[in-house]
């Protein structure tokens, strides 16, 4: 996690965590990405703005490299089909200790 504020300099590494994961955990993550519709999502959507967050998910699977970018995924989440992908990344951040369970 970097120390910078959104829209400005990235800052320095404020928090870093490295963990070893099992093959089962990798398989579970891949299955969660499938369930969330990651591989069927367009790589970009037409939602942009001047202020907000940006979600970038990058995955390499079976030699295929895919990057999906969404500006402020909390904006029209359901309409944009992002509900499951947001739940997935929040769960991953929570398990890594970067996101408190009560944060939106």
Steps between C-alpha positions, in 0.01 A plus 500: 500500500640836401490820704391744227161662466279416205558723199841610623840336538491130579717545805719238660423150618308549824408138562607178335407142564632187336349160563541156351183352363414142423398359163151461646485871586605586145230268363243661731602848382473396136157349569393823674613704199300268274192530722533880507505505119852637466584312178179618332533867600609752241844629586369857534161661531392848400468637854759769578529810711731759649498378857466150637676171540623258240480123523761313297497121496777321313508124457712253305338160455604230257720740310221756460565845644194706584461841663165651595477865600199665662473859615327534838346152504269609784314722248200317347656173617204276432418656161863460390509134611770557762327375816676162507843634404479762778402234753798293384760776534361617834525145636859472373598835654329410827683167526829681434421753774479802267125552530298499819187285484272795585641730225288554189 
